[in-house]
Amino acid sequence: MNTNITSTHQKSLRINLDPAKYGTIAEIGAGQEVARWFFRVGGAAGTIAKTMSAYDMTFSDAIYGATQRYVSRQRLQTMLEYEYKILLERLDGKRGAQTAFFSFADTVAARSYSRKEDGQGWMGVKFQTAPHAEPSHIIIHARMLDTDNVREQEALGILGVNLIYGAYYTHEDPRALIVSLMDELSRDRVEIDMIKFSGPAFEKVDNRLMSLHLVNEGLTDVAMFTEKGEVVQASEVLYKKPVLVERGTFRPVTRRTVDMLACAATQFERDAGVAEGEPVGLAEITMHNLQSPEGIDATDFLARVDLLGLLGKSVLISKYAEYYHLANYLAGNPNKGIGIALGIPSLREILDEKFNETLQGGLLEALGRLFKHGLRLYIYPIKEPATGQLVTASNLEVAPSIRHLYAHLLENRLIVPIKGFNEKCLDLFPRKVLAQIQGGDSSWKSMVLPRVAQMIEDRKLFGYKPGKSVNA
């Protein structure tokens, strides 16, 4: 049978005609859009043991238990586990030897007469790859971007069929599975900003790489995972939280990186009026900072995020080359304040007209977008290599045409000079440290934290070459 199937009709029919695939479909929030496809193409009796919807909260709670949020990962997982358990209890003895069972569920907040926002929700499948096999899971979070309810529901149905089909016929190639989720859909209709694979079918899958793949393939602009490597849906984590971001290559994480974020966090907490440690601290890596002439090096990427995880930093991967795009994304989540920590070189780029030529309003429009939501930039100083002069946000020389504007941003603390910094860290740039790591000059160890140095040595990261200090 042809395995290069992309149409929703063909996928639904193939599953219906496969006697070894059988399961349940439970949908809350946007009708039975996924189940409808299997009934529409014919032969659904060969696939579906049960479909259900429970829109009333009392009915839903009676089946799955009470919950604080009905559109959440927790609710989705409860649905999947409940439906799968019932499926096996009732059918495993009868047909378990010949059937690979599945339970599919989604819980979605779709457009309606009372809800005008973009739809969003959780979708997942728990499935066996063979009869009596231990089940595996795929969970996604999606945003439905169509502007009317009918189109939104249609997209939801297609996405669900793509997920079930991918689970059964593409699970051996998770990257291909991710791409196939958009069959007969487009990025202006659906955004998939989180995916998680688990279970025996995906024992060798690193979900951080899958997050990277989501962004690289254009299914989303942003993906996030915690310091423990747990993939998360970013807007859930950032909801009503103060957020402080540091953008960098983190190749490797130097003492300068750590000092910058620590100093910025102290000032940000005071400016935002929040408790110590309350802000969500994120290390952001843009796709630009991961690209090379050979493409993206997965090993290099994991080395960076492993070091960040070692230091307790969650990671945000984004396609946002311009800071104002990042600011707009962060401001799209209700929050208690936004801060971005960066160095003088990055601030100079932000203030350079040539980096904003794509905007009709040029630099003025870029700055307007950047500071639109009260965002603050926390600026780490630099020592000029040629003169040794300390350059801070306060004494930075800017173009005459924006001197008054820059003074306004400083006076209103939208641009904030970082204080209390460690002067010994000012010239510890990643490129310099990387060159020493690769060149066998062991003096790089003093430029990173001891546990960072240990991991680099133990795992031979970044082309590590053992050697003696040039000063020995």
C-alpha positions in Angstrom: 0.0 0.0 0.0 1.2 3.5 -0.8 2.8 5.0 2.3 3.3 8.5 0.8 -0.2 9.6 1.7 -0.9 13.3 2.5 -4.7 13.8 2.1 -6.9 13.6 5.1 -9.4 11.4 3.2 -6.7 8.9 2.3 -5.3 8.8 5.8 -8.7 8.3 7.4 -9.6 5.5 5.0 -6.3 3.7 5.4 -6.8 3.6 9.1 -10.4 2.4 8.7 -9.3 -0.4 6.4 -6.5 -1.6 8.7 -8.1 -4.3 10.9 -5.2 -4.1 13.4 -6.0 -0.5 14.4 -8.9 0.1 16.8 -9.6 2.7 19.5 -11.6 5.6 21.0 -11.9 9.3 20.2 -12.9 11.8 22.9 -13.2 15.5 22.0 -14.1 18.5 24.1 -14.5 22.0 22.9 -15.0 22.0 19.1 -17.4 19.2 18.1 -16.3 15.8 17.0 -14.2 17.0 14.2 -11.6 14.2 14.2 -14.1 11.4 14.6 -16.2 12.9 11.8 -13.5 12.2 9.2 -13.5 8.5 10.0 -17.3 8.3 9.6 -17.2 10.5 6.5 -14.8 8.3 4.4 -16.6 5.0 5.3 -15.6 1.9 7.2 -15.4 3.6 10.6 -16.7 0.5 12.3 -13.3 -1.0 11.6 -11.5 1.7 13.6 -13.8 3.3 16.2 -14.9 1.5 19.3 -16.4 4.7 20.8 -16.6 8.5 20.3 -17.7 11.0 22.8 -18.0 14.7 23.7 -18.7 16.1 27.1 -19.2 19.9 26.9 -21.0 20.4 30.2 -18.4 20.8 33.0 -20.5 18.6 35.4 -20.6 15.8 32.9 -16.9 16.2 32.1 -15.9 16.1 35.8 -18.1 13.1 36.4 -16.1 11.2 33.8 -12.6 12.5 34.2 -12.6 14.1 37.6 -12.6 17.8 38.7 -9.9 20.1 37.3 -9.0 23.8 37.5 -8.5 24.2 33.8 -10.4 22.3 31.2 -8.1 23.2 28.3 -4.8 22.0 29.7 -2.2 19.3 29.4 -3.4 17.8 32.7 -6.9 17.4 31.4 -5.7 15.9 28.1 -3.6 13.3 29.9 -6.5 12.4 32.2 -8.7 11.9 29.2 -6.1 9.7 27.4 -5.5 7.5 30.4 -9.1 7.1 31.3 -10.2 6.2 27.7 -7.3 3.8 27.2 -7.9 2.0 30.5 -11.6 1.5 29.6 -10.6 0.3 26.1 -8.3 -2.4 27.4 -10.7 -3.5 30.2 -13.5 -4.1 27.7 -11.7 -5.3 24.6 -8.2 -6.6 25.3 -9.5 -10.1 26.1 -11.7 -10.2 23.1 -9.4 -8.9 20.4 -6.1 -7.8 22.1 -4.1 -10.5 20.3 -4.9 -9.1 16.9 -5.3 -5.3 17.7 -3.0 -2.4 18.3 -5.3 -0.2 20.4 -5.3 3.6 20.7 -7.1 6.4 22.5 -7.2 9.9 21.0 -8.3 13.0 22.8 -8.4 16.7 22.4 -9.6 19.6 24.7 -9.9 22.9 22.8 -11.1 26.4 23.3 -12.4 27.2 19.9 -14.0 30.4 18.5 -17.7 30.7 19.3 -20.4 33.4 19.7 -19.0 34.3 23.0 -15.3 33.7 22.4 -13.6 35.7 19.7 -9.9 34.9 20.4 -7.8 32.4 18.3 -8.6 28.8 19.2 -6.0 26.9 21.1 -5.9 23.5 22.8 -4.2 20.2 23.6 -4.4 17.0 21.5 -2.8 13.6 22.0 -2.8 9.9 21.2 -1.9 7.0 23.4 -1.2 3.9 21.2 0.3 0.5 20.8 2.7 -0.1 17.9 1.7 -3.8 17.9 -0.8 -6.0 19.8 -0.1 -6.3 23.5 2.8 -3.7 23.2 3.3 -1.2 25.9 1.7 2.1 24.8 3.5 5.2 23.7 2.3 8.8 23.7 2.4 11.9 21.5 1.0 15.1 22.9 0.9 18.5 21.1 -0.4 22.0 21.8 -1.8 23.9 18.9 -3.1 27.3 18.1 -6.0 27.5 15.6 -5.5 30.8 13.6 -8.5 30.8 11.2 -10.8 33.8 11.7 -14.1 31.9 11.7 -15.4 28.9 13.7 -16.1 26.6 10.8 -12.6 26.8 9.3 -11.1 26.4 12.8 -13.1 23.2 13.4 -12.1 21.9 10.0 -8.4 22.5 10.7 -8.8 20.8 14.1 -10.2 17.7 12.4 -7.4 17.5 9.8 -4.7 17.9 12.5 -6.2 15.1 14.6 -6.3 12.7 11.7 -2.7 13.6 10.9 -1.7 12.9 14.4 -3.3 9.5 14.6 -2.0 8.5 11.2 1.5 9.7 12.1 1.5 7.7 15.3 0.8 4.5 13.5 2.6 4.9 10.2 5.5 7.4 10.8 6.4 6.8 14.5 9.8 5.4 13.5 10.7 8.8 12.0 9.5 11.5 14.5 10.9 14.3 12.4 8.9 13.2 9.4 5.9 12.8 11.7 6.2 16.4 12.8 6.3 17.7 9.2 3.3 15.5 8.3 1.2 17.1 11.0 0.7 20.0 8.6 -0.5 17.9 5.6 -3.4 19.8 4.0 -2.8 22.6 6.5 -0.7 25.8 6.5 1.1 27.9 9.0 -1.4 30.7 8.7 -4.1 28.3 9.9 -2.3 26.2 12.6 0.7 26.7 14.8 2.1 23.8 16.8 4.2 25.2 19.6 4.8 22.1 21.7 5.2 18.4 21.0 6.2 15.6 23.3 7.0 12.0 22.5 7.2 9.3 25.2 7.0 5.6 25.6 8.9 2.6 24.1 8.4 3.7 20.5 10.4 6.9 21.3 13.0 5.7 23.7 15.8 7.3 21.6 13.9 10.6 21.0 15.2 13.7 22.6 12.2 16.1 22.9 14.5 19.1 23.0 15.6 18.3 19.4 11.9 17.8 18.5 11.3 21.3 19.9 14.1 22.6 17.7 12.6 20.8 14.7 9.2 22.5 15.3 10.9 25.9 15.0 13.2 25.0 12.2 10.4 23.5 10.1 8.3 26.6 10.6 5.5 25.0 12.6 6.0 27.7 15.3 8.2 30.7 16.0 9.0 29.7 19.6 9.5 26.5 21.5 10.5 26.1 25.1 11.9 23.5 27.6 12.9 23.6 31.2 16.3 23.2 32.8 15.4 19.5 33.2 14.7 19.1 29.5 11.0 18.9 29.9 9.2 20.4 26.9 6.5 22.9 27.9 4.0 25.2 26.2 5.7 28.6 26.7 2.6 30.7 27.2 1.4 28.4 30.0 4.7 28.8 31.8 4.9 32.6 31.3 1.3 33.3 32.1 1.1 36.2 34.7 4.8 35.9 35.5 7.6 38.5 35.3 9.9 37.4 32.6 13.7 38.1 32.2 15.4 36.9 29.0 19.1 36.8 28.1 19.8 36.2 24.4 23.1 34.6 23.4 25.0 31.9 21.6 25.9 30.2 25.0 28.7 28.4 23.2 29.8 28.0 25.9 28.1 29.6 29.0 30.8 31.9 30.5 31.1 33.6 33.8 30.1 36.8 32.0 26.8 35.2 30.9 26.0 34.2 34.5 27.0 37.5 35.9 24.9 39.4 33.4 21.7 37.6 34.2 22.3 37.6 38.0 22.8 41.4 38.0 19.9 42.0 35.7 17.6 39.8 37.8 18.4 41.8 41.0 17.5 45.1 39.3 14.5 43.7 37.4 13.0 42.3 40.6 13.2 45.7 42.1 11.8 47.5 39.0 9.0 45.1 38.6 8.1 45.1 42.3 8.3 41.3 42.6 9.8 38.9 45.1 13.3 37.6 44.7 13.4 34.6 42.5 9.9 35.1 41.2 10.8 36.1 37.6 11.0 33.4 35.0 14.6 33.5 33.8 15.1 32.3 30.2 18.1 31.8 28.0 17.0 32.5 24.4 18.8 31.0 21.4 17.7 32.3 18.0 17.8 30.0 15.0 20.3 32.5 13.5 22.7 31.6 16.4 22.3 27.9 15.6 22.8 28.0 11.8 26.1 27.1 10.1 27.0 26.5 6.5 26.4 22.8 7.1 23.0 23.4 8.8 22.1 22.9 12.4 24.4 20.6 14.4 22.3 18.7 16.9 25.2 17.7 19.0 26.4 21.3 19.3 22.8 22.4 20.2 22.5 19.8 22.9 25.8 20.8 24.3 24.7 24.4 24.8 21.3 23.5 26.4 22.9 20.9 28.6 25.2 23.5 30.0 22.3 25.9 30.5 20.3 23.1 32.2 23.3 22.5 34.5 23.0 26.1 35.6 19.2 25.8 36.1 18.2 27.8 33.0 15.1 27.1 30.9 15.7 27.6 27.2 13.6 29.5 24.6 14.3 28.7 20.9 13.0 31.4 18.6 13.0 32.6 15.0 13.1 36.2 16.2 16.2 37.9 14.8 14.9 41.4 15.8 14.4 42.1 19.5 11.1 43.8 18.9 9.6 40.5 17.6 10.7 38.8 20.8 9.2 41.7 22.9 5.9 41.4 21.0 5.8 37.7 21.6 6.5 38.0 25.4 3.9 40.8 25.6 1.3 38.6 24.1 1.1 36.7 27.4 -0.4 38.5 30.4 2.6 39.1 32.6 4.0 41.2 35.4 6.8 42.8 33.5 9.4 42.0 30.8 13.1 42.5 30.9 15.9 41.6 28.4 19.5 41.4 29.5 22.1 42.2 26.9 25.5 43.7 26.3 26.7 46.9 24.8 27.4 45.3 21.4 23.8 44.1 21.1 22.5 47.5 22.1 24.6 49.2 19.4 22.9 46.9 16.9 19.4 47.8 18.2 20.3 51.5 17.8 21.8 51.1 14.3 19.5 52.3 11.5 20.9 49.7 9.0 19.5 46.8 11.1 15.9 48.3 10.9 15.8 49.1 7.1 13.0 46.6 6.5 10.6 48.7 8.6 8.9 51.6 6.9 9.5 53.7 10.0 13.1 52.6 10.4 14.7 52.8 13.7 11.9 54.9 15.3 9.4 52.2 14.4 11.7 49.5 15.7 12.1 51.3 19.1 8.4 52.0 19.3 7.6 48.3 18.9 10.4 47.3 21.3 9.3 49.5 24.2 5.5 49.4 23.4 4.7 47.2 26.3 6.9 48.8 29.0 9.8 46.4 28.4 13.1 47.2 29.9 16.6 46.5 28.5 19.2 45.8 31.1 22.6 46.7 29.6 25.8 44.9 30.7 28.9 47.1 30.1 32.0 46.4 28.1 35.7 47.3 28.1 36.8 48.6 24.7 39.7 46.3 23.6 41.7 49.1 22.1 41.4 51.7 24.9 40.3 49.7 28.0 37.6 52.3 28.4 34.5 51.1 30.3 31.4 51.7 28.2 28.1 51.5 30.0 24.5 52.4 28.9 25.0 55.7 30.6 28.1 56.9 28.7 27.5 55.1 25.4 27.9 57.4 22.4 25.0 57.2 20.0 24.3 58.9 16.6 23.5 62.6 17.0 20.1 62.1 15.4 18.9 59.9 18.3 20.7 61.5 21.3 17.6 63.1 22.7 15.6 59.9 22.1 18.2 57.8 23.8 18.3 60.2 26.8 14.6 59.8 27.1 14.9 56.0 27.2 17.5 56.3 29.9 15.7 58.8 32.0 12.5 56.7 31.9 14.4 53.5 32.8 13.5 51.7 29.6 17.2 51.3 29.1 18.8 50.5 32.4 22.6 50.3 33.1 23.5 47.1 34.9 25.2 47.8 38.3 27.1 45.6 40.6 28.8 43.7 37.8 32.0 41.8 38.2 34.7 43.6 36.3 36.7 40.4 35.8 33.9 39.1 33.6 33.7 42.0 31.2 36.0 40.5 28.5 34.9 36.8 28.8 33.2 36.5 25.5 32.1 33.0 24.2 34.1 33.3 21.0 37.3 33.8 23.0 36.6 31.0 25.3 35.6 28.7 22.5 38.9 29.4 20.6 40.8 28.4 23.7 38.7 25.2 24.2 39.4 24.1 20.7 43.1 25.3 20.8 44.1 23.3 23.8 44.7 26.5 26.0 43.4 25.3 29.4 43.2 28.8 30.7 39.6 28.8 29.5 38.6 26.9 32.6 38.9 30.1 34.7 36.4 31.8 32.4 33.5 29.4 33.1 32.1 28.0 36.3 33.8 24.8 37.6 30.9 22.5 36.9 30.7 23.9 33.3 34.3 23.2 32.8 33.9 19.7 34.1 31.1 18.9 31.8 33.0 20.3 28.8 36.0 18.2 29.6 34.1 15.0 30.5 32.0 15.1 27.4 34.6 16.8 25.1 32.1 19.4 24.0 32.6 22.1 21.4 35.7 20.4 19.8 37.5 20.3 23.2 41.2 19.7 22.9 43.2 18.9 26.0 46.3 20.9 26.6 48.4 23.0 29.0 47.9 26.6 29.9 50.0 28.9 27.7 51.1 30.5 30.9 52.4 27.3 32.5 
